[in-house]
Amino acid sequence: MKTTEKTESKENFSLNQSITRVRPGFEGRKFENALMIVGLPGIGLVSKMAVDQLTRVLKAEKIAFINSPHFPNQVLALKNGRLRAFSIKFYHKKLNGKNLVLVRGDLQPLTVEGQYEVSGKILELARDFGVQTVIAMAGYATNAKIEKKPVIYYSATSSELAKKIASLGGKKPARVVPVVGMSGLVPALARVYGLQGVCLLVETPGTIIDATGAKALLELLEKFLGKKIDVAELDKRAKNAEKALRKFEEQAMQAQKLGGAPALTEPLKKELTYIR
């Protein structure tokens, strides 16, 4: 009996390590029939770039954030002299009578347990804010050059939402596709929180920061939202992100040599080519 109590205690603790903060003025706020769009780093950075651009274009207001011990034990020392911890941020914008909650982040948690916990925290906040539908996006690595417009595949938790995405140009996957990471977990677990969810997978070469894939996602979101979204800056931002990523990787390699972090193993390197 004592063993069971200890096990339950550990499980409860492991699922409540992340810190959620709602900005003053938004505590207890419930938006009517809100839509959440999630864009986190993954293959090609297509999802992150799409939601980052959407947040900028709409000038959405930051309403909440999540910090977590499941993120790396590293912070960023900025040029302006300030420190910034890794986080996942929530933004709100009312658009054409629709309440949007946009979720963007620096990274995804490093462990399976962490991804489940932070996904749960995102969905708890979604429910608290009155979200009814969750859209999460990811890259579908083809490992080859894409000659035509990238195809966007969808998988939804409800037939109603699936039909909606199909009417906007989304395609059903031709086979069973494993989706690794929070871009799959968040919409899949939405049902547990009384919400409906859909995962959008856009074709991407998988080896570059892909502005074309991000644009394709934004075009579909334009139709969903009934709002034209400016994508003019995406190519430039993709190039800047590529440079920043290379610099970050160089710094990470130096830290590994100094014993600050474990090196990537070959199995993990291969896993990074999966859909995220």
C-alpha positions in Angstrom: 0.0 0.0 0.0 2.8 2.4 0.9 4.6 1.6 -2.4 1.4 2.5 -4.4 1.1 5.8 -2.5 4.7 6.7 -3.3 4.3 5.8 -7.0 1.1 7.9 -7.3 2.9 10.8 -5.5 5.8 10.7 -8.0 3.5 10.6 -11.0 1.5 13.6 -9.7 4.7 15.5 -9.1 6.2 14.7 -12.5 3.1 16.1 -14.2 3.2 19.4 -12.4 6.7 20.8 -12.7 6.0 23.5 -15.4 5.2 27.0 -14.4 2.1 28.7 -16.0 1.6 32.4 -15.7 -1.4 34.5 -17.0 -0.8 38.2 -17.5 -2.8 40.6 -15.2 -6.1 41.4 -16.7 -6.5 38.0 -18.3 -6.8 35.8 -15.2 -10.2 34.0 -15.4 -10.8 35.6 -18.9 -12.9 33.3 -21.2 -13.0 34.2 -24.9 -16.1 33.2 -26.8 -15.7 30.1 -29.0 -11.9 30.7 -29.4 -9.6 29.1 -31.9 -6.1 28.1 -30.9 -3.2 27.9 -33.4 0.0 26.2 -32.2 3.4 26.8 -33.9 6.4 25.2 -32.2 9.9 24.5 -33.6 10.2 21.3 -35.7 11.2 20.1 -39.1 11.9 23.0 -41.4 10.7 25.4 -38.7 7.5 25.6 -40.9 5.1 25.7 -37.9 7.0 28.2 -35.8 7.6 30.6 -38.7 3.9 30.5 -39.7 2.6 31.3 -36.2 5.4 33.8 -35.6 4.4 35.7 -38.7 0.7 35.5 -37.9 1.5 36.9 -34.4 3.5 39.8 -35.9 1.0 40.6 -38.7 -2.0 40.6 -36.4 -0.1 42.5 -33.6 -1.5 40.0 -31.2 -1.3 40.7 -27.4 0.7 38.4 -25.1 -1.6 36.9 -22.5 0.3 34.0 -20.8 3.5 31.9 -20.9 4.9 28.6 -19.7 8.4 27.9 -18.3 9.4 24.4 -17.7 12.3 22.3 -16.2 11.7 20.1 -19.3 13.4 22.9 -21.3 17.3 23.1 -21.4 19.0 24.5 -18.3 20.1 27.4 -20.4 19.0 31.1 -20.8 19.8 33.7 -23.4 22.0 36.7 -22.5 20.6 39.4 -24.8 22.5 42.3 -26.4 20.4 44.7 -24.3 21.8 43.3 -21.1 18.7 41.3 -20.2 18.3 37.6 -19.5 15.6 35.5 -21.2 14.5 32.0 -20.3 13.1 29.6 -22.8 9.3 29.6 -22.8 6.1 29.0 -24.7 4.0 32.1 -25.1 0.3 32.7 -25.7 -1.2 35.6 -27.6 -4.7 36.9 -28.2 -6.3 38.7 -31.1 -9.9 39.3 -32.1 -10.2 38.9 -35.9 -13.4 39.2 -37.9 -15.4 38.5 -34.8 -13.3 35.4 -34.0 -11.1 35.1 -30.9 -7.7 33.7 -31.8 -5.2 32.3 -29.2 -1.8 31.9 -30.8 0.9 29.7 -29.2 4.5 30.1 -30.2 7.7 28.9 -28.5 11.5 28.7 -28.5 11.6 24.9 -28.4 9.9 21.6 -27.4 10.6 19.8 -24.2 13.5 17.4 -24.3 11.8 14.3 -23.0 8.6 12.3 -23.7 7.3 13.0 -20.2 8.0 16.7 -20.6 6.2 16.9 -23.9 3.1 15.2 -22.4 3.2 17.5 -19.4 3.6 20.8 -21.4 1.0 19.6 -23.9 -1.4 19.2 -21.0 -0.5 22.7 -19.7 -1.2 24.2 -23.1 -4.6 22.4 -23.3 -5.5 23.4 -19.7 -4.9 27.1 -20.6 -6.8 26.6 -23.9 -9.8 25.3 -22.0 -9.6 28.1 -19.4 -9.5 30.7 -22.2 -12.6 29.3 -23.9 -10.9 27.6 -26.8 -13.1 25.1 -28.7 -10.8 24.1 -31.6 -7.0 23.6 -31.6 -4.9 23.6 -34.8 -1.3 22.4 -34.6 1.1 22.2 -37.5 4.3 20.4 -38.4 6.6 19.6 -41.3 6.3 16.3 -43.2 9.9 15.6 -44.3 10.1 14.3 -47.9 13.9 14.3 -47.9 13.7 15.5 -51.5 13.3 18.8 -53.3 9.7 19.8 -53.7 9.0 21.0 -57.3 5.4 22.0 -56.9 3.3 23.7 -54.2 3.7 21.7 -50.9 0.7 19.4 -50.1 -0.9 19.9 -46.7 -2.2 16.7 -45.0 -4.6 16.8 -42.1 -5.7 14.4 -39.3 -8.5 15.6 -37.0 -10.3 14.4 -33.9 -13.8 15.1 -35.4 -15.3 14.5 -38.8 -16.8 18.0 -38.8 -13.3 19.6 -38.5 -11.8 17.1 -41.0 -14.5 18.1 -43.6 -13.7 21.8 -42.9 -10.0 21.4 -43.6 -10.7 19.2 -46.7 -12.9 22.0 -48.1 -9.9 24.4 -47.8 -7.5 22.2 -49.8 -6.2 19.8 -47.1 -5.5 16.1 -48.1 -5.9 12.9 -46.1 -2.7 11.0 -45.5 -2.2 8.2 -48.0 -0.9 5.9 -45.2 -0.5 5.8 -41.5 1.9 8.6 -40.5 3.7 8.8 -37.1 3.8 12.4 -35.9 6.5 12.8 -33.2 6.3 15.7 -30.7 3.8 18.2 -29.5 2.4 19.1 -32.9 0.7 15.7 -32.8 0.2 15.4 -29.0 -1.6 18.7 -28.5 -4.4 18.2 -31.1 -4.7 14.5 -30.3 -5.1 15.1 -26.5 -7.5 18.0 -27.1 -10.4 15.5 -26.8 -9.4 14.7 -23.2 -10.0 18.4 -22.4 -13.4 18.6 -24.2 -11.9 20.3 -27.3 -11.5 19.3 -31.0 -8.1 19.2 -32.6 -6.5 18.9 -36.0 -2.8 18.4 -37.0 -1.7 19.9 -40.3 1.4 18.4 -42.0 3.0 20.3 -44.8 5.5 18.7 -47.2 9.0 20.1 -46.6 12.5 18.9 -47.7 13.4 18.5 -44.1 17.0 19.7 -44.4 16.5 23.5 -44.5 14.5 26.2 -42.8 11.6 26.2 -45.2 9.8 29.5 -45.9 7.8 27.9 -48.7 6.2 25.3 -46.4 5.4 28.1 -43.8 3.7 30.1 -46.6 1.6 27.1 -47.6 0.4 26.7 -44.1 -0.4 30.4 -43.9 -2.4 30.2 -47.2 -4.6 27.5 -45.7 -5.0 29.5 -42.5 -6.0 32.6 -44.6 -9.0 30.6 -45.9 -9.8 29.3 -42.4 -9.7 32.8 -40.9 -11.0 34.8 -43.8 -8.1 37.1 -43.5 -5.2 37.9 -45.9 -1.8 37.4 -44.2 1.3 39.2 -45.4 4.1 36.6 -46.1 6.6 39.0 -47.7 9.2 38.8 -44.9 9.2 35.1 -44.5 12.1 34.4 -47.0 14.3 37.0 -45.2 13.4 35.7 -41.8 14.2 32.1 -42.9 17.7 33.1 -44.0 18.3 34.9 -40.7 17.0 32.0 -38.7 19.3 29.6 -40.6 22.3 31.8 -39.6 21.1 32.0 -36.0 20.6 28.2 -35.9 24.1 27.5 -37.2 25.6 29.8 -34.6 23.5 28.2 -31.8 24.6 24.7 -33.0 28.3 25.8 -32.9 27.8 27.1 -29.3 26.1 23.9 -28.3 29.0 21.8 -29.7 31.5 23.9 -27.7 29.4 23.4 -24.6 29.4 19.7 -25.2 33.2 19.6 -25.5 33.4 21.5 -22.1 31.1 19.0 -20.5 28.1 21.3 -20.4 25.7 19.0 -22.3 25.7 15.5 -23.8 26.4 15.0 -27.5 23.7 13.8 -29.8 23.7 10.1 -30.3 23.3 8.6 -33.8 19.8 7.2 -33.0 18.7 10.6 -31.9 20.1 12.3 -35.0 18.1 9.9 -37.1 15.0 10.5 -35.0 15.3 14.2 -35.8 14.4 13.5 -39.4 10.9 12.3 -38.2 7.8 14.5 -38.5 7.7 17.1 -35.8 
